[in-house]
Amino acid sequence: MEKVKIIFVGLGGRGYGLLKDVCQMEDVEIVALCDLLPDRVERALKLVQEQKGNTPVTSADYKELFATVKADAVITPSAWQAHAPICIDAMKAGMYAATEVGGATSIEQCWELVRTSRETGMPCMMLENCCYGEFEMAVFNLVRKGFFGELVHAEGGYRHDLRAEVALGHERHHYRLDNYKRRNGDVYPTHALGPIAKTLDINRGNRMVSLVSIASKARGVNRWILDNRGEEFENAREPFALGDVVTTIITCANGETITLTHDTTLPRPYSRNYVIQGTKGIASEDANFSISIEGLTPQNDSWDPNEWRPMKEYYETHGHPLWKAYRSAGVKSGHGGMDYLVLRAFIEAVRDKTDTPIDVYDTAAWMAITPLSEDSVACGGKPVAIPDFTEGRWLTPRPVVRGKYCLDEVCEEAFEGITEL
Ligand SMILES: NC(=O)c1ccc[n+]([C@@H]2O[C@H](COP(=O)([O-])OP(=O)(O)OC[C@H]3O[C@@H](n4cnc5c(N)ncnc54)[C@H](O)[C@@H]3O)[C@@H](O)[C@H]2O)c1
């Protein structure tokens, strides 16, 4: 069996976790490892040697590796500002590129991703694992079966208490601190936007047209530092640019609205508050992962709009076939199993030499929300136009790569006789 040869760039907490997952895959060979920090490279090297039995080439300079190591693909769980340049250089070196999630630093960078992919013919995929979440995929399946009627509105966000991670960023070598000090906008929009965009057919018959973003004041990290580290700790009283809660409203060409919330510096439970709403019903993560859909969720023979039904009651009958197959094959670890799915989606596209289920247009459009929302916040919530990175291709049907990991359609035929993923 020809193995898919991969270079990893970025071996922090996330990179090491993904590397562990990939080391379990028999059809993958890790040929090179890169990080700016030597101890992270060493730790990853040891893992690959133990798990895979080979010794990858290592370097702190990814360009050197791209020029000298023969590989099929690059996976980069590096810092947000490094993702686009690394993916662009990977494609120029003739490799598939996969970036971890995170916003872009400029719109030009997003255009360059698209142009490079078109010029080189190399796909670029954002590894947005939440597109493969069980709840999100079940909602997608119900939407495609028509249960929601016509879609009207969606919501989602990244709501996660990261005060310690931000405040201790320098001692942990974490990229978030510098971003939070200097940028004000939705710096992490894609966990919710990814599955919403796929559900609303963004870039395939629909597109995001404009947005407005408003930021609250920033108090959470300063308060955390004062309470937990004291007056003398760095940034105890220096202001942070990033508002504690940033709210963005996107309008789409087909008339839907999307509300995104970035909320990571106040005490709160984790939530991506995923909501999909149509003319026949609603799904909501914050209602305990539930749905209320006319016709599908009747109570005592009649549908009551005040009643939620847990989505898990419907997984057997209406769950996405990928998750049904995954459950019977055995769900793997990593954010409830979705990390494995997004990695397999990428690796199988590389193996089969097809486009990726999240393509370069999706990647560019989703990453672009960050600099656009910064512009809008800076102008007091002014509407900002969202570029059409497809340059009109969204208007006419584009071929979909059908298969198990497809995120544009539900490909039932791909699961016939499937016993393992
Ligand atoms: N999808 C998810 O669920 C999920 C979860 C956690 C993190 N992430 C994403 O993964 C990425 C990494 O997160 P993390 O928490 O591991 O961050 P981290 O800061 O701990 O690790 C990033 C690593 O990348 C390295 N790096 C940065 N620029 C580089 C360059 N130019 N060349 C080589 N190495 C470089 C850094 O030295 C660091 O070791 C981020 O984009 C984050 O948003 C995604």
The ligand as an SDF file (V2000), in Angstrom:
LIG
                    3D

 44 48  0  0  0  0  0  0  0  0999 V2000
   -9.7150   22.3540   15.8750 N   0  0  0  0  0  0  0  0  0  0  0  0
   -9.5810   22.3700   17.1760 C   0  0  0  0  0  0  0  0  0  0  0  0
  -10.4030   21.8460   17.9190 O   0  0  0  0  0  0  0  0  0  0  0  0
   -8.4010   23.0520   17.7750 C   0  0  0  0  0  0  0  0  0  0  0  0
   -8.0730   22.9020   19.1320 C   0  0  0  0  0  0  0  0  0  0  0  0
   -6.9500   23.5450   19.6300 C   0  0  0  0  0  0  0  0  0  0  0  0
   -6.1800   24.3230   18.7860 C   0  0  0  0  0  0  0  0  0  0  0  0
   -6.5310   24.4630   17.4740 N   0  0  0  0  0  0  0  0  0  0  0  0
   -5.7280   25.2710   16.5580 C   0  0  0  0  0  0  0  0  0  0  0  0
   -4.4580   24.6420   16.4030 O   0  0  0  0  0  0  0  0  0  0  0  0
   -3.4490   25.6290   16.2380 C   0  0  0  0  0  0  0  0  0  0  0  0
   -2.3500   25.4240   17.2670 C   0  0  0  0  0  0  0  0  0  0  0  0
   -2.8920   25.5500   18.5590 O   0  0  0  0  0  0  0  0  0  0  0  0
   -2.0140   25.2160   19.8580 P   0  0  0  0  0  0  0  0  0  0  0  0
   -2.9160   25.3910   21.0030 O   0  0  0  0  0  0  0  0  0  0  0  0
   -1.2910   23.9300   19.6710 O   0  0  0  0  0  0  0  0  0  0  0  0
   -0.9760   26.4280   19.8310 O   0  0  0  0  0  0  0  0  0  0  0  0
    0.5030   26.4760   20.3740 P   0  0  0  0  0  0  0  0  0  0  0  0
    0.9290   27.9100   20.3720 O   0  0  0  0  0  0  0  0  0  0  0  0
    0.6290   25.6790   21.6250 O   0  0  0  0  0  0  0  0  0  0  0  0
    1.3260   25.6950   19.2440 O   0  0  0  0  0  0  0  0  0  0  0  0
    1.5970   26.2420   17.9930 C   0  0  0  0  0  0  0  0  0  0  0  0
    2.9760   25.7800   17.5980 C   0  0  0  0  0  0  0  0  0  0  0  0
    3.2600   26.2400   16.2720 O   0  0  0  0  0  0  0  0  0  0  0  0
    4.6300   26.6270   16.2390 C   0  0  0  0  0  0  0  0  0  0  0  0
    4.8090   27.5660   15.1450 N   0  0  0  0  0  0  0  0  0  0  0  0
    4.2520   28.7870   14.9880 C   0  0  0  0  0  0  0  0  0  0  0  0
    4.6670   29.3580   13.8510 N   0  0  0  0  0  0  0  0  0  0  0  0
    5.5010   28.4740   13.2600 C   0  0  0  0  0  0  0  0  0  0  0  0
    6.2860   28.4770   12.0720 C   0  0  0  0  0  0  0  0  0  0  0  0
    6.2730   29.5230   11.2510 N   0  0  0  0  0  0  0  0  0  0  0  0
    7.0240   27.4070   11.7970 N   0  0  0  0  0  0  0  0  0  0  0  0
    7.0470   26.3420   12.6260 C   0  0  0  0  0  0  0  0  0  0  0  0
    6.3370   26.2660   13.7720 N   0  0  0  0  0  0  0  0  0  0  0  0
    5.5940   27.3290   14.0840 C   0  0  0  0  0  0  0  0  0  0  0  0
    4.8870   27.2590   17.5950 C   0  0  0  0  0  0  0  0  0  0  0  0
    6.2550   27.2610   17.9190 O   0  0  0  0  0  0  0  0  0  0  0  0
    4.0690   26.3620   18.5120 C   0  0  0  0  0  0  0  0  0  0  0  0
    4.8200   25.2940   19.0440 O   0  0  0  0  0  0  0  0  0  0  0  0
   -4.1640   26.9700   16.3380 C   0  0  0  0  0  0  0  0  0  0  0  0
   -4.4530   27.4320   15.0690 O   0  0  0  0  0  0  0  0  0  0  0  0
   -5.4420   26.6600   17.0620 C   0  0  0  0  0  0  0  0  0  0  0  0
   -6.4500   27.5620   16.7180 O   0  0  0  0  0  0  0  0  0  0  0  0
   -7.6010   23.8380   16.9660 C   0  0  0  0  0  0  0  0  0  0  0  0
  1  2  1  0
  2  3  2  0
  2  4  1  0
  4  5  1  0
  4 44  2  0
  5  6  2  0
  6  7  1  0
  7  8  2  0
  8  9  1  0
  8 44  1  0
  9 10  1  0
  9 42  1  0
 10 11  1  0
 11 12  1  0
 11 40  1  0
 12 13  1  0
 13 14  1  0
 14 15  2  0
 14 16  1  0
 14 17  1  0
 17 18  1  0
 18 19  2  0
 18 20  1  0
 18 21  1  0
 21 22  1  0
 22 23  1  0
 23 24  1  0
 23 38  1  0
 24 25  1  0
 25 26  1  0
 25 36  1  0
 26 27  1  0
 26 35  1  0
 27 28  2  0
 28 29  1  0
 29 30  1  0
 29 35  2  0
 30 31  1  0
 30 32  2  0
 32 33  1  0
 33 34  2  0
 34 35  1  0
 36 37  1  0
 36 38  1  0
 38 39  1  0
 40 41  1  0
 40 42  1  0
 42 43  1  0
M  CHG  2   8   1  16  -1
M  END
$$$$
